């Protein structure tokens, strides 16, 4: 076990400092003799007008590769958790599902939602070894090592940036109009945003100064520097930017509580949308409506340009980096594709995921649509919007396979992938890097706590509920097994740290 941990650290060191070069890929046609199979693919996102057209084009190609077709099943962000929880609980036959550390991955693993992908003695065998060779060849081992739960991978991480950084994205055109550019350039903290949002509220009465929602706020996984040790939906954390390895609750974290108080003050001043706790819009879709000035976001180089393209606001958005760059196990598992334990053909599902990590044509077709319609090539790697761009633009390159296969928009930096390399280099490493909590020993308590959390967290973190209610919520957590979960997390973390010495 110690040897494995050392390999993980060495691998991470490579990705943090080495060049992110695009490997040469080859596609195997060994599966073409298999009977045709229809894969279902569930992921968060707004259904697009031309989705059926893209699906047909993908299916035409997939039949020649793995004799399969695909049924794309995007679900609006606001409905994602509720709809997917119902599908998972009802044991609905599904094949490929988006999953992430911040979206209940470890809890889902404990509930047998996903298949182990690298377990030779498991029900599906070692799918990664059999059908995921391009994944293991192109994906830095740090991702797979960091995404393991109880020694196995239950999702294939997206090949993308590794470090995490929180901040905001705002309407640069509106800021210029209101004379706020200099103030925005000087922003360092959340408190610095107060006078800026006040000006927007006063001078743009039809515009929401700050759009927040459940999961996208100043206490989101990417903004507050907390490491929930593998799953943000399960209480118990350490600080990513500190040295302590004592597991605490979010309510014991002073910075978390201070941030809640500040968010609450913004809400009471009318800066934040009143439906922040219940809205089903994503920040990207909110910007697309044209009446939102600012959103919070998980940032990386060029995130403003990516978001602008997806929101139909090319050249009108700018980002402000507001936190240190950090790396925890959660970042290695921050975007994954898992295979449902109800899949009728897990092997074919893995073949498809493998293609997303190796097949440039398929990857870009899913991400950008059809050349000549949804995008037009400027050069071999640079693209611009096509005549039908508005009909298919999922803005989800960070979800699908190998992001380093993606074309780069002409509104983005041409050296985007080199910027990703620099972004990863020098990030602060969490003291618990490489550790993922196994919820199995306390799965009943975890399930109860997740239910309690779902009833208050959105209101609390969007400023809709006063932080004074936090004590009441913590008592409810304690009555539902909080202490047992914290003790189990601490026990497992201590064992992990001891094995590294």
VOROLUM-269184 format. One line per field, with one value per residue (C-alpha): residue number from 0; residue in three letters; x negated, y negated, z negated. Coordinates in steps of 0.2 Angstrom, whole numbers, padded with zeros to 4 digits, m for minus. Each point is the difference from the previous one (the first is absolute). Layout:
! residues N
num = NUM | ...
residuo = ALA | ...
c1 = X | ...
c2 = Y | ...
c3 = Z | ...
! end
This chain:
! residues 501
num = 0 | 1 | 2 | 3 | 4 | 5 | 6 | 7 | 8 | 9 | 10 | 11 | 12 | 13 | 14 | 15 | 16 | 17 | 18 | 19 | 20 | 21 | 22 | 23 | 24 | 25 | 26 | 27 | 28 | 29 | 30 | 31 | 32 | 33 | 34 | 35 | 36 | 37 | 38 | 39 | 40 | 41 | 42 | 43 | 44 | 45 | 46 | 47 | 48 | 49 | 50 | 51 | 52 | 53 | 54 | 55 | 56 | 57 | 58 | 59 | 60 | 61 | 62 | 63 | 64 | 65 | 66 | 67 | 68 | 69 | 70 | 71 | 72 | 73 | 74 | 75 | 76 | 77 | 78 | 79 | 80 | 81 | 82 | 83 | 84 | 85 | 86 | 87 | 88 | 89 | 90 | 91 | 92 | 93 | 94 | 95 | 96 | 97 | 98 | 99 | 100 | 101 | 102 | 103 | 104 | 105 | 106 | 107 | 108 | 109 | 110 | 111 | 112 | 113 | 114 | 115 | 116 | 117 | 118 | 119 | 120 | 121 | 122 | 123 | 124 | 125 | 126 | 127 | 128 | 129 | 130 | 131 | 132 | 133 | 134 | 135 | 136 | 137 | 138 | 139 | 140 | 141 | 142 | 143 | 144 | 145 | 146 | 147 | 148 | 149 | 150 | 151 | 152 | 153 | 154 | 155 | 156 | 157 | 158 | 159 | 160 | 161 | 162 | 163 | 164 | 165 | 166 | 167 | 168 | 169 | 170 | 171 | 172 | 173 | 174 | 175 | 176 | 177 | 178 | 179 | 180 | 181 | 182 | 183 | 184 | 185 | 186 | 187 | 188 | 189 | 190 | 191 | 192 | 193 | 194 | 195 | 196 | 197 | 198 | 199 | 200 | 201 | 202 | 203 | 204 | 205 | 206 | 207 | 208 | 209 | 210 | 211 | 212 | 213 | 214 | 215 | 216 | 217 | 218 | 219 | 220 | 221 | 222 | 223 | 224 | 225 | 226 | 227 | 228 | 229 | 230 | 231 | 232 | 233 | 234 | 235 | 236 | 237 | 238 | 239 | 240 | 241 | 242 | 243 | 244 | 245 | 246 | 247 | 248 | 249 | 250 | 251 | 252 | 253 | 254 | 255 | 256 | 257 | 258 | 259 | 260 | 261 | 262 | 263 | 264 | 265 | 266 | 267 | 268 | 269 | 270 | 271 | 272 | 273 | 274 | 275 | 276 | 277 | 278 | 279 | 280 | 281 | 282 | 283 | 284 | 285 | 286 | 287 | 288 | 289 | 290 | 291 | 292 | 293 | 294 | 295 | 296 | 297 | 298 | 299 | 300 | 301 | 302 | 303 | 304 | 305 | 306 | 307 | 308 | 309 | 310 | 311 | 312 | 313 | 314 | 315 | 316 | 317 | 318 | 319 | 320 | 321 | 322 | 323 | 324 | 325 | 326 | 327 | 328 | 329 | 330 | 331 | 332 | 333 | 334 | 335 | 336 | 337 | 338 | 339 | 340 | 341 | 342 | 343 | 344 | 345 | 346 | 347 | 348 | 349 | 350 | 351 | 352 | 353 | 354 | 355 | 356 | 357 | 358 | 359 | 360 | 361 | 362 | 363 | 364 | 365 | 366 | 367 | 368 | 369 | 370 | 371 | 372 | 373 | 374 | 375 | 376 | 377 | 378 | 379 | 380 | 381 | 382 | 383 | 384 | 385 | 386 | 387 | 388 | 389 | 390 | 391 | 392 | 393 | 394 | 395 | 396 | 397 | 398 | 399 | 400 | 401 | 402 | 403 | 404 | 405 | 406 | 407 | 408 | 409 | 410 | 411 | 412 | 413 | 414 | 415 | 416 | 417 | 418 | 419 | 420 | 421 | 422 | 423 | 424 | 425 | 426 | 427 | 428 | 429 | 430 | 431 | 432 | 433 | 434 | 435 | 436 | 437 | 438 | 439 | 440 | 441 | 442 | 443 | 444 | 445 | 446 | 447 | 448 | 449 | 450 | 451 | 452 | 453 | 454 | 455 | 456 | 457 | 458 | 459 | 460 | 461 | 462 | 463 | 464 | 465 | 466 | 467 | 468 | 469 | 470 | 471 | 472 | 473 | 474 | 475 | 476 | 477 | 478 | 479 | 480 | 481 | 482 | 483 | 484 | 485 | 486 | 487 | 488 | 489 | 490 | 491 | 492 | 493 | 494 | 495 | 496 | 497 | 498 | 499 | 500
residuo = UNK | UNK | UNK | UNK | UNK | UNK | UNK | UNK | UNK | UNK | UNK | UNK | UNK | UNK | UNK | UNK | UNK | UNK | UNK | UNK | UNK | UNK | UNK | UNK | UNK | UNK | UNK | UNK | UNK | UNK | UNK | UNK | UNK | UNK | UNK | UNK | UNK | UNK | UNK | UNK | UNK | UNK | UNK | UNK | UNK | UNK | UNK | UNK | UNK | UNK | UNK | UNK | UNK | UNK | UNK | UNK | UNK | UNK | UNK | UNK | UNK | UNK | UNK | UNK | UNK | UNK | UNK | UNK | UNK | UNK | UNK | UNK | UNK | UNK | UNK | UNK | UNK | UNK | UNK | UNK | UNK | UNK | UNK | UNK | UNK | UNK | UNK | UNK | UNK | UNK | UNK | UNK | UNK | UNK | UNK | UNK | UNK | UNK | UNK | UNK | UNK | UNK | UNK | UNK | UNK | UNK | UNK | UNK | UNK | UNK | UNK | UNK | UNK | UNK | UNK | UNK | UNK | UNK | UNK | UNK | UNK | UNK | UNK | UNK | UNK | UNK | UNK | UNK | UNK | UNK | UNK | UNK | UNK | UNK | UNK | UNK | UNK | UNK | UNK | UNK | UNK | UNK | UNK | UNK | UNK | UNK | UNK | UNK | UNK | UNK | UNK | UNK | UNK | UNK | UNK | UNK | UNK | UNK | UNK | UNK | UNK | UNK | UNK | UNK | UNK | UNK | UNK | UNK | UNK | UNK | UNK | UNK | UNK | UNK | UNK | UNK | UNK | UNK | UNK | UNK | UNK | UNK | UNK | UNK | UNK | UNK | UNK | UNK | UNK | UNK | UNK | UNK | UNK | UNK | UNK | UNK | UNK | UNK | UNK | UNK | UNK | UNK | UNK | UNK | UNK | UNK | UNK | UNK | UNK | UNK | UNK | UNK | UNK | UNK | UNK | UNK | UNK | UNK | UNK | UNK | UNK | UNK | UNK | UNK | UNK | UNK | UNK | UNK | UNK | UNK | UNK | UNK | UNK | UNK | UNK | UNK | UNK | UNK | UNK | UNK | UNK | UNK | UNK | UNK | UNK | UNK | UNK | UNK | UNK | UNK | UNK | UNK | UNK | UNK | UNK | UNK | UNK | UNK | UNK | UNK | UNK | UNK | UNK | UNK | UNK | UNK | UNK | UNK | UNK | UNK | UNK | UNK | UNK | UNK | UNK | UNK | UNK | UNK | UNK | UNK | UNK | UNK | UNK | UNK | UNK | UNK | UNK | UNK | UNK | UNK | UNK | UNK | UNK | UNK | UNK | UNK | UNK | UNK | UNK | UNK | UNK | UNK | UNK | UNK | UNK | UNK | UNK | UNK | UNK | UNK | UNK | UNK | UNK | UNK | UNK | UNK | UNK | UNK | UNK | UNK | UNK | UNK | UNK | UNK | UNK | UNK | UNK | UNK | UNK | UNK | UNK | UNK | UNK | UNK | UNK | UNK | UNK | UNK | UNK | UNK | UNK | UNK | UNK | UNK | UNK | UNK | UNK | UNK | UNK | UNK | UNK | UNK | UNK | UNK | UNK | UNK | UNK | UNK | UNK | UNK | UNK | UNK | UNK | UNK | UNK | UNK | UNK | UNK | UNK | UNK | UNK | UNK | UNK | UNK | UNK | UNK | UNK | UNK | UNK | UNK | UNK | UNK | UNK | UNK | UNK | UNK | UNK | UNK | UNK | UNK | UNK | UNK | UNK | UNK | UNK | UNK | UNK | UNK | UNK | UNK | UNK | UNK | UNK | UNK | UNK | UNK | UNK | UNK | UNK | UNK | UNK | UNK | UNK | UNK | UNK | UNK | UNK | UNK | UNK | UNK | UNK | UNK | UNK | UNK | UNK | UNK | UNK | UNK | UNK | UNK | UNK | UNK | UNK | UNK | UNK | UNK | UNK | UNK | UNK | UNK | UNK | UNK | UNK | UNK | UNK | UNK | UNK | UNK | UNK | UNK | UNK | UNK | UNK | UNK | UNK | UNK | UNK | UNK | UNK | UNK | UNK | UNK | UNK | UNK | UNK | UNK | UNK | UNK | UNK | UNK | UNK | UNK | UNK | UNK | UNK | UNK | UNK | UNK | UNK | UNK | UNK | UNK | UNK | UNK | UNK | UNK | UNK | UNK | UNK | UNK | UNK | UNK | UNK | UNK | UNK | UNK | UNK | UNK | UNK | UNK | UNK
c1 = 0000 | m0014 | m0008 | 0016 | 0001 | m0018 | 0005 | 0015 | m0011 | m0013 | 0013 | 0008 | m0017 | m0002 | 0017 | m0002 | m0016 | m0002 | 0007 | 0017 | m0003 | 0013 | m0004 | 0003 | 0015 | 0006 | 0018 | 0003 | 0013 | 0000 | 0018 | 0008 | 0006 | 0010 | 0019 | 0007 | 0003 | 0008 | m0009 | 0008 | m0010 | 0006 | m0009 | 0005 | 0004 | 0014 | 0007 | m0005 | 0011 | m0012 | m0003 | 0009 | m0011 | m0016 | 0006 | 0003 | m0017 | m0008 | 0010 | m0006 | m0018 | 0002 | 0007 | m0016 | m0010 | 0009 | 0016 | 0010 | 0012 | 0002 | 0015 | m0006 | 0010 | m0005 | 0010 | 0001 | m0012 | 0014 | 0009 | m0016 | m0001 | 0019 | 0002 | m0016 | 0004 | 0016 | m0007 | m0014 | 0012 | 0012 | m0014 | 0004 | m0011 | m0013 | m0017 | m0011 | 0003 | m0010 | m0006 | m0012 | m0007 | 0011 | 0015 | 0002 | m0012 | m0006 | 0017 | 0006 | m0014 | 0006 | 0017 | m0006 | 0005 | m0016 | m0010 | m0019 | m0009 | m0016 | 0005 | m0005 | 0011 | 0015 | 0016 | m0007 | m0018 | m0014 | 0008 | m0014 | m0013 | 0011 | 0008 | m0008 | m0018 | 0001 | 0006 | m0015 | m0012 | 0005 | 0007 | m0013 | 0000 | 0003 | 0018 | 0004 | m0010 | 0008 | 0018 | 0000 | 0013 | m0005 | m0014 | 0010 | 0005 | 0019 | m0002 | m0012 | m0006 | 0000 | m0017 | m0001 | m0007 | m0005 | m0001 | 0016 | 0003 | 0016 | 0005 | 0013 | 0005 | 0008 | 0007 | m0015 | 0011 | 0011 | m0015 | m0007 | 0017 | 0001 | m0018 | m0004 | m0015 | m0013 | 0009 | 0002 | m0018 | m0004 | 0011 | m0009 | 0014 | 0019 | 0002 | m0008 | 0015 | 0013 | m0002 | m0001 | 0016 | 0009 | m0004 | 0007 | 0016 | 0002 | m0004 | 0006 | 0017 | 0005 | m0016 | m0004 | m0017 | m0005 | 0008 | m0002 | 0007 | m0002 | m0018 | m0006 | m0003 | m0014 | 0000 | 0000 | m0013 | m0011 | 0001 | m0002 | m0017 | 0008 | m0005 | 0015 | m0011 | 0008 | 0018 | 0007 | 0017 | m0007 | m0004 | m0018 | m0014 | m0017 | m0007 | m0009 | m0010 | m0006 | m0010 | 0012 | 0007 | 0013 | 0017 | 0013 | 0017 | 0003 | 0008 | m0016 | m0009 | m0001 | m0003 | 0015 | 0011 | m0007 | 0004 | 0018 | 0002 | m0006 | 0011 | 0015 | m0004 | m0001 | 0017 | 0008 | m0007 | 0009 | m0016 | 0005 | 0014 | 0015 | 0002 | m0018 | 0004 | 0012 | m0004 | m0004 | m0010 | m0019 | m0011 | m0004 | 0019 | 0003 | m0013 | 0008 | 0016 | m0009 | 0006 | m0014 | m0016 | m0010 | m0001 | m0012 | m0010 | m0014 | m0013 | m0014 | m0010 | 0013 | 0016 | 0007 | m0002 | 0007 | 0015 | 0003 | 0001 | 0013 | 0010 | 0000 | m0010 | m0017 | m0012 | 0012 | m0006 | m0015 | m0006 | m0008 | m0010 | 0003 | m0007 | m0017 | m0002 | 0002 | 0000 | 0009 | 0006 | 0017 | m0009 | m0005 | 0018 | 0008 | 0007 | 0002 | 0011 | 0006 | 0008 | 0016 | 0002 | 0016 | m0008 | 0004 | m0017 | m0014 | m0013 | 0008 | 0002 | m0019 | m0004 | 0010 | m0009 | m0017 | 0005 | 0003 | m0018 | m0008 | 0011 | m0002 | 0015 | 0012 | m0006 | 0002 | 0017 | 0007 | m0007 | 0002 | 0012 | m0001 | m0014 | 0007 | 0016 | m0004 | m0018 | m0012 | m0018 | m0012 | m0015 | m0003 | 0003 | 0009 | 0018 | 0013 | 0019 | 0010 | 0017 | 0009 | m0011 | 0015 | 0008 | m0013 | m0013 | 0000 | m0014 | m0006 | m0017 | m0006 | 0012 | m0003 | m0016 | m0016 | 0001 | m0017 | 0007 | 0012 | m0001 | m0003 | 0012 | m0007 | 0006 | m0012 | m0018 | m0009 | m0012 | 0014 | m0007 | m0017 | 0009 | 0008 | m0017 | m0005 | 0016 | m0004 | m0018 | m0002 | 0017 | 0002 | 0002 | 0013 | m0007 | 0012 | m0004 | 0002 | 0013 | 0018 | 0012 | 0009 | 0018 | 0004 | m0003 | 0012 | 0012 | 0016 | m0006 | m0007 | 0017 | 0009 | m0013 | 0002 | 0019 | m0002 | m0013 | 0011 | 0014 | m0011 | m0016 | 0006 | 0009 | m0014 | m0014 | 0010 | 0004 | 0018 | m0001 | m0008 | m0016 | 0006 | 0010 | m0016 | 0000 | 0018 | m0006 | m0015 | 0011 | 0010 | m0016 | m0006 | 0017 | m0003 | m0017 | m0012 | m0012 | m0001 | m0004 | m0013 | m0008 | m0001 | m0007 | m0013 | m0005 | m0002 | m0009 | m0012 | m0003 | m0004 | m0012 | m0009 | m0002 | m0009 | m0014
c2 = 0000 | m0012 | 0003 | m0005 | m0016 | m0005 | 0004 | m0012 | m0014 | 0002 | 0000 | m0015 | m0009 | 0004 | m0007 | m0016 | m0004 | 0009 | m0005 | 0006 | 0007 | 0008 | 0019 | 0009 | 0012 | 0015 | 0007 | 0019 | 0007 | 0017 | m0003 | m0003 | 0018 | m0002 | m0001 | m0018 | m0008 | m0017 | m0009 | m0012 | m0015 | m0011 | m0017 | m0017 | m0013 | m0009 | 0011 | m0008 | m0003 | 0010 | 0014 | 0013 | m0006 | 0002 | 0017 | 0006 | m0005 | 0008 | 0016 | 0001 | m0001 | 0012 | 0014 | 0001 | m0001 | 0011 | 0004 | m0010 | m0015 | m0013 | m0008 | m0017 | m0004 | m0018 | m0006 | m0018 | m0004 | m0005 | 0016 | 0011 | 0006 | 0003 | 0010 | 0010 | 0005 | 0007 | 0009 | 0007 | 0005 | 0009 | 0010 | m0007 | 0008 | m0013 | 0002 | m0016 | m0013 | m0016 | 0000 | m0010 | m0001 | m0016 | 0009 | 0014 | 0013 | 0009 | 0001 | 0007 | 0013 | 0005 | 0002 | 0011 | m0012 | 0002 | 0015 | 0002 | m0003 | 0008 | 0016 | 0016 | 0009 | m0012 | 0003 | m0009 | 0005 | m0012 | m0011 | m0013 | 0014 | 0008 | m0015 | m0015 | 0001 | m0018 | m0007 | 0007 | m0005 | m0018 | m0004 | m0004 | 0013 | m0013 | m0002 | 0019 | 0002 | m0015 | 0005 | 0017 | 0005 | 0015 | 0004 | 0000 | m0012 | m0003 | m0014 | m0005 | m0018 | m0013 | m0004 | m0019 | m0012 | 0006 | m0015 | m0008 | m0019 | m0010 | m0017 | m0009 | m0003 | m0017 | m0010 | m0010 | m0011 | m0005 | m0004 | m0011 | m0009 | m0003 | m0005 | 0015 | 0007 | m0007 | 0006 | 0017 | 0001 | m0003 | 0013 | 0012 | 0006 | 0003 | m0015 | m0011 | 0004 | m0009 | m0018 | 0007 | 0010 | m0015 | m0010 | 0013 | 0001 | m0019 | m0003 | 0016 | 0003 | 0013 | 0010 | 0013 | m0006 | 0017 | 0017 | 0014 | 0018 | 0016 | 0006 | m0017 | m0013 | m0006 | 0016 | 0012 | 0014 | m0011 | m0016 | 0004 | 0009 | 0016 | 0018 | 0011 | 0015 | 0007 | m0005 | m0018 | 0007 | 0009 | m0010 | 0000 | m0010 | m0008 | m0016 | 0002 | m0015 | 0005 | 0013 | 0007 | 0018 | m0001 | 0004 | m0014 | m0005 | m0015 | m0009 | 0001 | m0009 | m0018 | m0005 | 0009 | m0008 | m0017 | 0003 | 0004 | m0016 | m0010 | 0009 | m0003 | m0019 | 0000 | 0009 | m0012 | m0015 | 0007 | 0005 | 0018 | 0008 | 0003 | 0018 | 0005 | 0014 | 0008 | m0005 | 0013 | m0011 | 0002 | m0015 | 0002 | 0000 | m0014 | m0011 | 0006 | m0009 | m0016 | m0008 | 0007 | m0010 | 0013 | 0018 | 0010 | 0013 | 0014 | m0009 | 0006 | m0010 | m0006 | 0005 | m0017 | 0003 | 0017 | m0006 | m0015 | 0012 | 0011 | m0014 | m0010 | m0014 | 0002 | m0014 | m0006 | 0009 | 0000 | 0010 | m0005 | 0013 | m0001 | 0015 | 0009 | 0014 | 0016 | 0019 | 0013 | 0017 | m0008 | m0008 | 0016 | 0006 | m0017 | 0007 | 0018 | 0012 | 0015 | 0016 | 0004 | 0017 | 0002 | m0001 | 0014 | m0001 | m0008 | 0005 | m0010 | m0015 | 0001 | 0001 | m0016 | m0009 | 0006 | m0008 | m0017 | 0001 | 0004 | m0004 | m0018 | 0000 | 0008 | m0011 | m0016 | 0006 | 0002 | m0016 | m0012 | 0008 | 0002 | m0009 | m0013 | m0002 | m0002 | m0005 | m0005 | 0004 | m0015 | 0012 | 0018 | m0004 | m0016 | m0002 | m0014 | 0000 | 0007 | m0005 | 0012 | m0002 | m0006 | 0017 | 0011 | m0007 | 0011 | m0010 | 0016 | 0004 | 0003 | 0015 | 0010 | 0011 | m0008 | m0019 | m0001 | 0007 | m0015 | m0014 | m0017 | m0014 | m0016 | m0010 | 0010 | m0001 | 0011 | 0006 | 0006 | 0017 | m0008 | m0011 | 0015 | 0007 | m0016 | m0001 | 0017 | m0004 | m0006 | 0003 | 0003 | 0019 | 0005 | 0010 | 0014 | 0001 | 0017 | 0005 | 0004 | 0004 | 0017 | m0003 | 0019 | 0002 | m0014 | 0000 | m0001 | m0015 | m0008 | 0002 | m0008 | m0015 | m0002 | m0002 | m0012 | m0010 | m0001 | m0009 | m0015 | m0002 | m0009 | m0013 | m0003 | m0001 | m0012 | m0012 | 0004 | 0007 | m0009 | 0008 | 0000 | 0015 | 0010 | 0006 | 0007 | 0009 | 0007 | 0007 | 0009 | 0007 | 0006 | 0009 | 0009 | 0008 | m0015 | 0005 | 0018 | m0006 | m0013 | 0014 | 0012 | m0014 | m0004 | 0019 | 0003 | m0016 | 0004 | 0017 | m0008 | m0012 | 0013 | 0011 | m0015 | m0002
c3 = 0000 | m0004 | 0017 | 0008 | m0010 | 0005 | 0018 | m0001 | m0007 | 0013 | 0014 | m0007 | 0000 | 0019 | 0004 | m0010 | 0009 | 0016 | 0017 | 0005 | 0017 | 0010 | 0003 | 0016 | m0001 | 0009 | 0000 | 0000 | 0011 | m0010 | m0006 | 0017 | 0000 | m0016 | 0002 | 0001 | m0017 | m0005 | m0014 | m0011 | m0006 | m0014 | m0004 | m0006 | 0013 | 0010 | 0014 | 0017 | 0015 | 0011 | m0012 | 0011 | 0014 | m0010 | m0006 | 0017 | 0006 | m0016 | 0003 | 0018 | m0006 | m0015 | 0011 | 0009 | m0016 | m0013 | 0008 | m0012 | 0000 | m0013 | m0009 | m0007 | m0016 | m0005 | m0016 | m0005 | m0014 | m0012 | 0002 | 0001 | m0018 | m0002 | 0016 | m0001 | m0018 | 0006 | 0014 | m0011 | m0014 | 0012 | 0008 | 0017 | 0014 | 0004 | 0008 | m0002 | m0014 | m0004 | m0018 | m0010 | m0018 | m0003 | 0007 | m0013 | 0009 | m0016 | m0007 | 0017 | 0000 | m0018 | 0007 | 0015 | 0013 | 0010 | 0005 | m0005 | 0016 | m0004 | m0011 | 0009 | m0012 | 0001 | 0009 | 0016 | m0001 | 0002 | 0013 | 0000 | 0004 | 0014 | 0009 | m0007 | 0006 | 0008 | m0017 | m0010 | 0014 | 0001 | m0018 | m0012 | m0014 | m0013 | 0005 | m0001 | m0016 | m0008 | 0005 | m0008 | m0013 | m0011 | 0012 | 0016 | 0014 | 0002 | 0013 | 0013 | m0003 | 0014 | 0006 | m0004 | m0012 | m0017 | m0012 | m0006 | m0002 | m0004 | 0006 | 0009 | 0018 | 0005 | 0014 | 0006 | 0012 | m0015 | m0011 | 0013 | 0003 | m0019 | m0003 | m0011 | 0009 | m0011 | m0016 | 0007 | 0005 | m0019 | m0007 | m0012 | m0012 | 0000 | m0010 | 0014 | 0011 | m0012 | 0008 | 0017 | m0002 | m0008 | 0015 | 0012 | m0010 | 0000 | 0018 | 0008 | m0008 | 0012 | m0003 | m0014 | m0007 | m0006 | 0005 | m0013 | m0001 | m0009 | 0003 | 0008 | m0014 | m0011 | m0010 | 0015 | 0001 | 0011 | m0009 | m0019 | m0003 | m0007 | 0003 | m0003 | 0002 | 0015 | 0000 | m0004 | m0004 | m0015 | m0015 | m0007 | 0008 | m0002 | 0007 | 0017 | m0004 | m0017 | m0009 | m0012 | 0003 | m0014 | 0008 | m0004 | 0006 | 0012 | m0015 | m0010 | 0014 | m0004 | 0018 | 0006 | m0013 | 0004 | 0018 | m0004 | m0010 | 0015 | 0012 | m0011 | 0000 | 0019 | 0001 | m0012 | 0010 | 0015 | 0010 | 0002 | 0009 | m0012 | 0007 | m0003 | m0012 | 0013 | 0017 | 0013 | 0011 | 0002 | m0001 | 0018 | 0005 | m0011 | 0009 | 0016 | m0005 | 0001 | m0017 | m0011 | m0004 | m0010 | m0004 | m0011 | 0009 | m0001 | 0010 | 0011 | 0014 | 0013 | m0010 | 0004 | 0019 | m0001 | m0010 | 0012 | 0015 | m0009 | m0006 | 0017 | m0008 | 0010 | m0005 | m0014 | m0015 | m0011 | m0015 | m0017 | m0009 | m0018 | m0009 | m0001 | 0012 | m0009 | 0003 | m0010 | 0004 | 0005 | 0015 | 0007 | m0002 | 0005 | 0016 | 0005 | 0010 | m0009 | 0006 | m0009 | m0009 | 0010 | 0017 | 0011 | 0009 | m0011 | 0013 | 0013 | m0011 | m0004 | 0018 | 0003 | m0015 | 0007 | 0017 | m0009 | m0006 | 0016 | 0016 | 0004 | 0013 | m0012 | m0015 | 0010 | 0008 | m0017 | m0007 | 0015 | 0012 | 0019 | 0009 | 0013 | m0010 | m0019 | 0003 | 0014 | 0000 | 0000 | 0000 | m0005 | m0018 | m0001 | 0003 | 0001 | m0002 | 0015 | 0007 | m0012 | m0015 | m0011 | 0003 | m0008 | m0013 | m0016 | m0008 | m0008 | 0006 | m0018 | m0001 | 0015 | 0001 | 0005 | 0000 | 0009 | 0015 | 0001 | 0014 | m0007 | 0004 | 0010 | m0015 | m0012 | m0002 | 0013 | m0013 | m0012 | m0004 | m0004 | m0012 | m0008 | m0003 | m0009 | m0010 | m0007 | m0005 | m0018 | m0006 | m0019 | m0004 | m0013 | m0015 | 0005 | 0018 | 0007 | m0014 | 0004 | m0014 | 0001 | m0006 | m0001 | m0018 | m0005 | 0016 | m0010 | m0010 | 0016 | 0009 | m0014 | m0001 | 0019 | m0002 | m0014 | 0009 | 0016 | m0011 | m0005 | 0010 | 0015 | m0011 | m0011 | 0013 | 0011 | m0014 | 0000 | m0018 | m0014 | m0006 | m0018 | 0006 | 0002 | m0018 | 0002 | 0016 | m0009 | m0014 | 0013 | 0008 | m0017 | m0003 | 0016 | m0002 | 0003 | m0014 | 0007 | 0018 | m0007 | m0010 | 0015 | 0011 | m0013 | m0002 | 0019 | 0002 | m0014 | 0007 | 0017 | m0007 | m0010 | 0015 | 0009 | m0013
! end
